[in-house]
Amino acid sequence: NCPFGSYQFRVMPFGLQGAPGVFMQMINDLLDEFLYCGVLVYLDDILIYTNTIQEHIELVRKVLTILLDAKLYVKMSKCEFHQAKLDYLGYRISNQGVGM
C-alpha cells in the first residue's frame, strides 16, 4: 500500500519464496478437469497429449481459453505445437514411449 493505491506484480519476480508452488497449485486448479487426461503440468510447462490431431487442436484451444479467462498469457516464442516427439527434462517423449 501507498498513498496512490495498491500495487501488484504483473509478472512474478525472481526470489519470492514459495512462488513456484503457489503458481503450480493455481495452474493445477485451473486445468483440473484435464490433468492426466490430456494435460500434464510441471511448474510453468504445460504438456498436452492426445490420440488424434483433431482432439489435440480442440484440447489446445480449451487450455488456452482457460488460461486467457484467468488472465494468464503464453509467450508464443516459447511454445511448440503439434509435436510428434519432444525432449523434456532429459527424456525423449513420443508415441513410442519415454526414453533417454
C-alpha positions as a Markdown table, in Angstrom:
| # | Residue | x | y | z |
|---|---|---|---|---|
| 1 | Asn | 0.0 | 0.0 | 0.0 |
| 2 | Cys | 1.0 | 3.6 | -0.7 |
| 3 | Pro | -0.8 | 6.9 | -0.9 |
| 4 | Phe | -1.6 | 6.2 | -4.6 |
| 5 | Gly | -3.2 | 2.8 | -4.0 |
| 6 | Ser | -2.1 | -0.8 | -4.0 |
| 7 | Tyr | 0.4 | -2.3 | -6.5 |
| 8 | Gln | 0.5 | -5.8 | -7.7 |
| 9 | Phe | 3.1 | -7.7 | -9.8 |
| 10 | Arg | 2.1 | -8.4 | -13.3 |
| 11 | Val | 4.9 | -11.0 | -13.6 |
| 12 | Met | 6.2 | -13.0 | -10.7 |
| 13 | Pro | 9.6 | -11.6 | -9.8 |
| 14 | Phe | 12.6 | -13.8 | -9.1 |
| 15 | Gly | 13.3 | -14.7 | -5.5 |
| 16 | Leu | 9.8 | -14.8 | -4.0 |
| 17 | Gln | 9.8 | -17.8 | -1.7 |
| 18 | Gly | 7.0 | -20.3 | -2.4 |
| 19 | Ala | 6.0 | -18.6 | -5.7 |
| 20 | Pro | 6.6 | -21.8 | -7.8 |
| 21 | Gly | 4.4 | -23.9 | -5.5 |
| 22 | Val | 1.6 | -21.3 | -5.4 |
| 23 | Phe | 1.8 | -20.9 | -9.2 |
| 24 | Met | 1.7 | -24.6 | -9.8 |
| 25 | Gln | -1.3 | -25.0 | -7.5 |
| 26 | Met | -3.2 | -22.3 | -9.4 |
| 27 | Ile | -2.5 | -23.9 | -12.7 |
| 28 | Asn | -3.5 | -27.3 | -11.4 |
| 29 | Asp | -6.8 | -25.8 | -10.1 |
| 30 | Leu | -7.5 | -24.1 | -13.4 |
| 31 | Leu | -6.7 | -27.2 | -15.5 |
| 32 | Asp | -8.1 | -29.8 | -13.0 |
| 33 | Glu | -10.6 | -31.3 | -15.4 |
| 34 | Phe | -7.9 | -32.2 | -17.9 |
| 35 | Leu | -5.0 | -33.2 | -15.7 |
| 36 | Tyr | -3.7 | -36.7 | -16.6 |
| 37 | Cys | -6.5 | -36.8 | -19.3 |
| 38 | Gly | -4.6 | -35.0 | -22.0 |
| 39 | Val | -2.7 | -32.4 | -19.9 |
| 40 | Leu | 0.4 | -32.6 | -17.7 |
| 41 | Val | 1.7 | -29.6 | -15.8 |
| 42 | Tyr | 5.2 | -29.1 | -14.3 |
| 43 | Leu | 6.0 | -25.6 | -12.9 |
| 44 | Asp | 5.3 | -23.3 | -15.9 |
| 45 | Asp | 5.3 | -26.1 | -18.5 |
| 46 | Ile | 2.0 | -27.4 | -19.9 |
| 47 | Leu | 2.2 | -30.6 | -22.0 |
| 48 | Ile | -0.8 | -31.6 | -24.0 |
| 49 | Tyr | -1.2 | -35.0 | -25.5 |
| 50 | Thr | -4.0 | -36.7 | -27.5 |
| 51 | Asn | -4.5 | -39.6 | -29.8 |
| 52 | Thr | -5.6 | -37.6 | -32.9 |
| 53 | Ile | -4.7 | -34.2 | -34.4 |
| 54 | Gln | -8.3 | -33.1 | -34.2 |
| 55 | Glu | -8.5 | -34.0 | -30.4 |
| 56 | His | -5.2 | -32.1 | -30.0 |
| 57 | Ile | -6.4 | -28.9 | -31.7 |
| 58 | Glu | -9.6 | -29.0 | -29.5 |
| 59 | Leu | -7.7 | -29.6 | -26.3 |
| 60 | Val | -5.1 | -26.9 | -27.0 |
| 61 | Arg | -8.0 | -24.4 | -27.7 |
| 62 | Lys | -9.7 | -25.4 | -24.4 |
| 63 | Val | -6.5 | -25.0 | -22.4 |
| 64 | Leu | -5.6 | -21.6 | -24.0 |
| 65 | Thr | -9.2 | -20.4 | -23.4 |
| 66 | Ile | -9.0 | -21.3 | -19.7 |
| 67 | Leu | -5.6 | -19.6 | -19.3 |
| 68 | Leu | -6.9 | -16.5 | -21.1 |
| 69 | Asp | -10.1 | -16.3 | -19.0 |
| 70 | Ala | -7.8 | -16.4 | -15.9 |
| 71 | Lys | -5.7 | -13.5 | -17.4 |
| 72 | Leu | -2.7 | -15.8 | -17.9 |
| 73 | Tyr | -0.8 | -15.5 | -21.2 |
| 74 | Val | 1.6 | -17.7 | -23.0 |
| 75 | Lys | 4.7 | -16.4 | -24.7 |
| 76 | Met | 4.3 | -17.8 | -28.2 |
| 77 | Ser | 8.0 | -17.8 | -28.9 |
| 78 | Lys | 8.4 | -20.4 | -26.1 |
| 79 | Cys | 5.5 | -22.6 | -27.3 |
| 80 | Glu | 5.8 | -25.7 | -29.5 |
| 81 | Phe | 2.6 | -27.0 | -31.0 |
| 82 | His | 1.7 | -30.4 | -32.6 |
| 83 | Gln | 5.0 | -32.1 | -31.9 |
| 84 | Ala | 5.2 | -35.9 | -32.5 |
| 85 | Lys | 8.1 | -36.1 | -30.1 |
| 86 | Leu | 9.9 | -33.9 | -27.7 |
| 87 | Asp | 12.9 | -33.7 | -25.4 |
| 88 | Tyr | 11.8 | -32.7 | -21.9 |
| 89 | Leu | 13.7 | -32.7 | -18.7 |
| 90 | Gly | 16.3 | -35.0 | -20.2 |
| 91 | Tyr | 13.9 | -37.5 | -21.6 |
| 92 | Arg | 12.6 | -38.1 | -25.2 |
| 93 | Ile | 8.9 | -38.4 | -25.2 |
| 94 | Ser | 6.9 | -39.8 | -28.2 |
| 95 | Asn | 4.1 | -42.1 | -29.1 |
| 96 | Gln | 6.6 | -44.9 | -28.7 |
| 97 | Gly | 7.0 | -44.1 | -25.0 |
| 98 | Val | 9.6 | -42.4 | -22.9 |
| 99 | Gly | 13.3 | -42.9 | -23.3 |
| 100 | Met | 16.7 | -41.3 | -22.7 |
